[in-house]
Amino acid sequence: MIKEHDCVVLTKNLPKEKLEAGDIGTVVHIHNGGEGYEVEFMTLTGETVAIVTLMADQVRQLSRRDLAHTRELQTA
């Protein structure tokens, strides 16, 4: 079960927000008992990239086998 302040993994690309599947965000609010989540995505230096509302199928919990990976945020 995903809780507030948990880190989650994005499962689908969100081009408008410049987010890609695999990006890691932090849950800042849970909607309707887990039907959706407000998730903040940040750079590794703490700069907020986006805060988005996502449906439950757009995120997943971190697993013990996940490996962190970095990518440079593309600017317009």
ZAVOSE-344162 format. One record per residue: residue number from 1; residue in three letters; x, y, z of N, C-alpha, C, O in turn. Coordinates in steps of 0.02 Angstrom, whole numbers. Atoms other than C-alpha are relative to their C-alpha. Layout:
<rs>
{num NUM&residuo ALA&n_u X&n_v Y&n_w Z&ca_u X&ca_v Y&ca_w Z&c_u X&c_v Y&c_w Z&o_u X&o_v Y&o_w Z}
...
</rs>
This chain:
<rs>
{num 1&residuo MET&n_u 42&n_v -59&n_w 0&ca_u 0&ca_v 0&ca_w 0&c_u 44&c_v 63&c_w 0&o_u 90&o_v 69&o_w 41}
{num 2&residuo ILE&n_u -37&n_v -63&n_w 5&ca_u 68&ca_v 171&ca_w -50&c_u -27&c_v 49&c_w 52&o_u -87&o_v 58&o_w 58}
{num 3&residuo LYS&n_u 19&n_v -49&n_w -51&ca_u 69&ca_v 301&ca_w 89&c_u 31&c_v 68&c_w -16&o_u 77&o_v 74&o_w -57}
{num 4&residuo GLU&n_u -30&n_v -66&n_w 9&ca_u 104&ca_v 488&ca_w 97&c_u 73&c_v -3&c_w 19&o_u 92&o_v -36&o_w 67}
{num 5&residuo HIS&n_u -72&n_v -6&n_w -8&ca_u 290&ca_v 527&ca_w 87&c_u 38&c_v -61&c_w -27&o_u 100&o_v -62&o_w -23}
{num 6&residuo ASP&n_u -35&n_v 56&n_w 33&ca_u 328&ca_v 360&ca_w 1&c_u 28&c_v 23&c_w -67&o_u -1&o_v 65&o_w -100}
{num 7&residuo CYS&n_u -26&n_v -9&n_w 68&ca_u 438&ca_v 364&ca_w -152&c_u -34&c_v -51&c_w -45&o_u -42&o_v -109&o_w -27}
{num 8&residuo VAL&n_u 32&n_v 43&n_w 49&ca_u 352&ca_v 293&ca_w -306&c_u 34&c_v 8&c_w -67&o_u 70&o_v 56&o_w -79}
{num 9&residuo VAL&n_u -29&n_v 1&n_w 67&ca_u 403&ca_v 252&ca_w -484&c_u -55&c_v 14&c_w -50&o_u -108&o_v -18&o_w -50}
{num 10&residuo LEU&n_u 46&n_v -15&n_w 54&ca_u 314&ca_v 329&ca_w -633&c_u 0&c_v -58&c_w -50&o_u 54&o_v -81&o_w -69}
{num 11&residuo THR&n_u 3&n_v 57&n_w 46&ca_u 252&ca_v 192&ca_w -751&c_u -15&c_v 20&c_w -71&o_u -11&o_v -22&o_w -117}
{num 12&residuo LYS&n_u 17&n_v -24&n_w 68&ca_u 203&ca_v 299&ca_w -901&c_u 34&c_v 67&c_w -13&o_u 40&o_v 107&o_w 34}
{num 13&residuo ASN&n_u -29&n_v -65&n_w 18&ca_u 286&ca_v 443&ca_w -992&c_u -52&c_v 55&c_w 6&o_u -111&o_v 45&o_w -10}
{num 14&residuo LEU&n_u 42&n_v -60&n_w -2&ca_u 214&ca_v 616&ca_w -960&c_u 38&c_v 56&c_w -36&o_u 68&o_v 98&o_w -3}
{num 15&residuo PRO&n_u -40&n_v -48&n_w 38&ca_u 290&ca_v 721&ca_w -1101&c_u -14&c_v 73&c_w 17&o_u 33&o_v 113&o_w 18}
{num 16&residuo LYS&n_u 17&n_v -70&n_w -16&ca_u 197&ca_v 881&ca_w -1054&c_u 38&c_v 24&c_w 62&o_u 58&o_v 82&o_w 66}
{num 17&residuo GLU&n_u -36&n_v -18&n_w -61&ca_u 281&ca_v 877&ca_w -883&c_u 74&c_v -17&c_w -4&o_u 111&o_v -6&o_w 44}
{num 18&residuo LYS&n_u -69&n_v 21&n_w 11&ca_u 447&ca_v 813&ca_w -956&c_u 22&c_v -56&c_w 47&o_u 79&o_v -61&o_w 68}
{num 19&residuo LEU&n_u -14&n_v 57&n_w -42&ca_u 434&ca_v 656&ca_w -851&c_u -3&c_v -64&c_w -41&o_u -41&o_v -69&o_w -89}
{num 20&residuo GLU&n_u -4&n_v 63&n_w 36&ca_u 477&ca_v 481&ca_w -909&c_u -13&c_v -59&c_w 48&o_u 1&o_v -55&o_w 107}
{num 21&residuo ALA&n_u 9&n_v 60&n_w -39&ca_u 428&ca_v 308&ca_w -850&c_u 67&c_v -18&c_w 33&o_u 120&o_v -16&o_w 1}
{num 22&residuo GLY&n_u -61&n_v 15&n_w -38&ca_u 553&ca_v 259&ca_w -716&c_u 22&c_v 56&c_w 46&o_u 61&o_v 46&o_w 92}
{num 23&residuo ASP&n_u -17&n_v -56&n_w -45&ca_u 566&ca_v 432&ca_w -638&c_u -31&c_v -13&c_w 69&o_u -84&o_v -43&o_w 75}
{num 24&residuo ILE&n_u 20&n_v 12&n_w -69&ca_u 550&ca_v 430&ca_w -449&c_u -27&c_v 65&c_w 30&o_u 4&o_v 118&o_w 23}
{num 25&residuo GLY&n_u 31&n_v -58&n_w -32&ca_u 434&ca_v 548&ca_w -355&c_u -21&c_v -17&c_w 70&o_u -18&o_v -75&o_w 91}
{num 26&residuo THR&n_u 23&n_v 8&n_w -69&ca_u 367&ca_v 574&ca_w -180&c_u -74&c_v 15&c_w 4&o_u -97&o_v 67&o_w -20}
{num 27&residuo VAL&n_u 72&n_v -10&n_w -8&ca_u 183&ca_v 554&ca_w -137&c_u -11&c_v 55&c_w 52&o_u 13&o_v 50&o_w 109}
{num 28&residuo VAL&n_u 15&n_v -54&n_w -47&ca_u 121&ca_v 715&ca_w -57&c_u -74&c_v 1&c_w 21&o_u -92&o_v 35&o_w 68}
{num 29&residuo HIS&n_u 71&n_v 5&n_w -18&ca_u -66&ca_v 673&ca_w -54&c_u -29&c_v -62&c_w -32&o_u -10&o_v -81&o_w -88}
{num 30&residuo ILE&n_u 35&n_v 59&n_w 26&ca_u -176&ca_v 520&ca_w -78&c_u -73&c_v 19&c_w -11&o_u -105&o_v 48&o_w 33}
{num 31&residuo HIS&n_u 70&n_v -14&n_w 17&ca_u -345&ca_v 537&ca_w -165&c_u -42&c_v -63&c_w 4&o_u -22&o_v -116&o_w -19}
{num 32&residuo ASN&n_u 51&n_v 54&n_w -2&ca_u -497&ca_v 426&ca_w -128&c_u 29&c_v -68&c_w 19&o_u 17&o_v -118&o_w -15}
{num 33&residuo GLY&n_u -25&n_v 63&n_w -27&ca_u -405&ca_v 293&ca_w -29&c_u 49&c_v -37&c_w -46&o_u 56&o_v -98&o_w -40}
{num 34&residuo GLY&n_u -50&n_v 31&n_w 43&ca_u -273&ca_v 261&ca_w -163&c_u -21&c_v -5&c_w -73&o_u 14&o_v -37&o_w -112}
{num 35&residuo GLU&n_u 19&n_v -1&n_w 71&ca_u -369&ca_v 288&ca_w -326&c_u 46&c_v 45&c_w -40&o_u 57&o_v 34&o_w -100}
{num 36&residuo GLY&n_u -47&n_v -46&n_w 32&ca_u -248&ca_v 429&ca_w -364&c_u 47&c_v 29&c_w 51&o_u 38&o_v 23&o_w 111}
{num 37&residuo TYR&n_u -52&n_v -28&n_w -44&ca_u -97&ca_v 519&ca_w -296&c_u 24&c_v 66&c_w -27&o_u 28&o_v 76&o_w -88}
{num 38&residuo GLU&n_u -36&n_v -61&n_w 18&ca_u -21&ca_v 691&ca_w -296&c_u 73&c_v -15&c_w 12&o_u 92&o_v -33&o_w 68}
{num 39&residuo VAL&n_u -70&n_v 21&n_w -5&ca_u 164&ca_v 661&ca_w -330&c_u 45&c_v 58&c_w -21&o_u 35&o_v 89&o_w -73}
{num 40&residuo GLU&n_u -50&n_v -51&n_w 16&ca_u 310&ca_v 783&ca_w -326&c_u 62&c_v -34&c_w -28&o_u 88&o_v -81&o_w 1}
{num 41&residuo PHE&n_u -62&n_v 24&n_w 32&ca_u 457&ca_v 751&ca_w -442&c_u 52&c_v 55&c_w 6&o_u 38&o_v 113&o_w -10}
{num 42&residuo MET&n_u -53&n_v -49&n_w -11&ca_u 622&ca_v 837&ca_w -402&c_u 65&c_v -24&c_w -31&o_u 75&o_v -83&o_w -43}
{num 43&residuo THR&n_u -68&n_v 17&n_w 20&ca_u 799&ca_v 845&ca_w -466&c_u 36&c_v -26&c_w 62&o_u 11&o_v -20&o_w 118}
{num 44&residuo LEU&n_u -38&n_v 26&n_w -57&ca_u 932&ca_v 765&ca_w -356&c_u 26&c_v 56&c_w 45&o_u 47&o_v 42&o_w 101}
{num 45&residuo THR&n_u -20&n_v -57&n_w -42&ca_u 976&ca_v 940&ca_w -292&c_u -60&c_v 33&c_w 34&o_u -52&o_v 84&o_w 67}
{num 46&residuo GLY&n_u 58&n_v -24&n_w -37&ca_u 798&ca_v 968&ca_w -229&c_u -44&c_v 50&c_w -37&o_u -90&o_v 78&o_w -7}
{num 47&residuo GLU&n_u 42&n_v -47&n_w 39&ca_u 726&ca_v 1077&ca_w -369&c_u -62&c_v -37&c_w -25&o_u -56&o_v -89&o_w -58}
{num 48&residuo THR&n_u 62&n_v 31&n_w 22&ca_u 544&ca_v 1036&ca_w -400&c_u -7&c_v 6&c_w -76&o_u -1&o_v 61&o_w -104}
{num 49&residuo VAL&n_u 10&n_v 2&n_w 73&ca_u 514&ca_v 984&ca_w -581&c_u -75&c_v 3&c_w -14&o_u -96&o_v 40&o_w -59}
{num 50&residuo ALA&n_u 72&n_v 2&n_w 11&ca_u 328&ca_v 947&ca_w -569&c_u -35&c_v -30&c_w 61&o_u -7&o_v -72&o_w 96}
{num 51&residuo ILE&n_u 45&n_v 31&n_w -48&ca_u 187&ca_v 909&ca_w -450&c_u -61&c_v -18&c_w -40&o_u -95&o_v 25&o_w -67}
{num 52&residuo VAL&n_u 53&n_v 23&n_w 44&ca_u 59&ca_v 803&ca_w -539&c_u -48&c_v -47&c_w 37&o_u -29&o_v -82&o_w 84}
{num 53&residuo THR&n_u 50&n_v 47&n_w -24&ca_u -101&ca_v 709&ca_w -501&c_u 1&c_v -60&c_w -46&o_u -7&o_v -53&o_w -106}
{num 54&residuo LEU&n_u -7&n_v 61&n_w 39&ca_u -84&ca_v 529&ca_w -557&c_u -51&c_v -52&c_w 24&o_u -68&o_v -55&o_w 83}
{num 55&residuo MET&n_u 43&n_v 57&n_w -17&ca_u -201&ca_v 380&ca_w -563&c_u 44&c_v -56&c_w 26&o_u 105&o_v -57&o_w 14}
{num 56&residuo ALA&n_u -37&n_v 54&n_w -32&ca_u -150&ca_v 224&ca_w -469&c_u 41&c_v -41&c_w -50&o_u 94&o_v -67&o_w -33}
{num 57&residuo ASP&n_u -37&n_v 41&n_w 49&ca_u -97&ca_v 135&ca_w -630&c_u 58&c_v 38&c_w -32&o_u 93&o_v 10&o_w -74}
{num 58&residuo GLN&n_u -56&n_v -40&n_w 27&ca_u 27&ca_v 275&ca_w -670&c_u 61&c_v -1&c_w 45&o_u 113&o_v 27&o_w 27}
{num 59&residuo VAL&n_u -56&n_v 5&n_w -47&ca_u 138&ca_v 239&ca_w -520&c_u 1&c_v -70&c_w 30&o_u -48&o_v -107&o_w 29}
{num 60&residuo ARG&n_u -6&n_v 63&n_w -37&ca_u 204&ca_v 88&ca_w -427&c_u 47&c_v 12&c_w 59&o_u 87&o_v 59&o_w 59}
{num 61&residuo GLN&n_u -45&n_v -3&n_w -57&ca_u 291&ca_v 59&ca_w -262&c_u 71&c_v -18&c_w -22&o_u 81&o_v -55&o_w -71}
{num 62&residuo LEU&n_u -68&n_v 23&n_w 11&ca_u 479&ca_v 44&ca_w -259&c_u 6&c_v -73&c_w 20&o_u -28&o_v -96&o_w 66}
{num 63&residuo SER&n_u -12&n_v 70&n_w -19&ca_u 540&ca_v -135&ca_w -255&c_u 72&c_v -7&c_w 24&o_u 114&o_v 37&o_w 12}
{num 64&residuo ARG&n_u -68&n_v 13&n_w -25&ca_u 693&ca_v -209&ca_w -174&c_u 50&c_v -8&c_w -56&o_u 110&o_v -2&o_w -45}
{num 65&residuo ARG&n_u -44&n_v 11&n_w 57&ca_u 764&ca_v -242&ca_w -348&c_u 8&c_v 62&c_w -44&o_u 43&o_v 59&o_w -94}
{num 66&residuo ASP&n_u -7&n_v -61&n_w 40&ca_u 748&ca_v -63&ca_w -413&c_u 70&c_v 29&c_w 7&o_u 100&o_v 27&o_w 60}
{num 67&residuo LEU&n_u -65&n_v -32&n_w 2&ca_u 908&ca_v 25&ca_w -463&c_u -10&c_v 72&c_w -22&o_u -41&o_v 84&o_w -74}
{num 68&residuo ALA&n_u 7&n_v -71&n_w 19&ca_u 915&ca_v 215&ca_w -466&c_u 43&c_v 15&c_w -60&o_u 97&o_v -14&o_w -69}
{num 69&residuo HIS&n_u -34&n_v -20&n_w 62&ca_u 969&ca_v 295&ca_w -629&c_u -12&c_v 74&c_w -9&o_u -66&o_v 98&o_w 6}
{num 70&residuo THR&n_u 11&n_v -72&n_w 12&ca_u 994&ca_v 478&ca_w -675&c_u -3&c_v 15&c_w -74&o_u 24&o_v -22&o_w -116}
{num 71&residuo ARG&n_u 2&n_v -27&n_w 67&ca_u 955&ca_v 575&ca_w -832&c_u -4&c_v 75&c_w 7&o_u -31&o_v 101&o_w 56}
{num 72&residuo GLU&n_u 2&n_v -73&n_w -3&ca_u 975&ca_v 759&ca_w -870&c_u -67&c_v 24&c_w -26&o_u -89&o_v 3&o_w -79}
{num 73&residuo LEU&n_u 65&n_v -28&n_w 20&ca_u 812&ca_v 855&ca_w -877&c_u 8&c_v 43&c_w -62&o_u 49&o_v 89&o_w -63}
{num 74&residuo GLN&n_u -2&n_v -39&n_w 61&ca_u 783&ca_v 923&ca_w -1051&c_u -40&c_v 64&c_w 8&o_u -97&o_v 62&o_w 31}
{num 75&residuo THR&n_u 36&n_v -63&n_w -4&ca_u 737&ca_v 1106&ca_w -1056&c_u -24&c_v 21&c_w -69&o_u 2&o_v -1&o_w -120}
{num 76&residuo ALA&n_u 30&n_v -22&n_w 64&ca_u 632&ca_v 1191&ca_w -1188&c_u 46&c_v 46&c_w -38&o_u 28&o_v 69&o_w -93}
</rs>
